[in-house]
């Protein structure tokens, strides 16, 4: 869904994200759920370089990476009223069965004052994303 991306072989933890952005902005990150901490550290470091991150992770506040994330992130947005289905990379179809809720952790590309906590309804988020994609495809 993204026009520019860093492959596994390019290693997003080693590659400067500014190499993939034309202007200061945001990157989307869906880290492997088995090892989120290094990606939290990378997002915090890139935020200091004026690159924002929106990271999709399991909604689990009891883990060490969450405690680390809220010390540098600008916002945590819990996705409510349903779980996200992931897209099968082969079929392109949604796959249900996500066993946990999700949240977005957001690092803004400017100085942080505090970490704000909010919620977003899953269906509203999906409708916003669909609208954004259709606008992009029409361009």
PyMOL commands that set and color helices and strands:
alter all, ss='L'
color gray80, all
select helices_A, chain A and resi 17-20+37-47+64-69+122-138
alter helices_A, ss='H'
color red, helices_A
select strands_A, chain A and resi 26-29+52-58+75-80+86-87+94-95+102-107+116-121
alter strands_A, ss='S'
color yellow, strands_A
deselect
rebuild
show_as cartoon
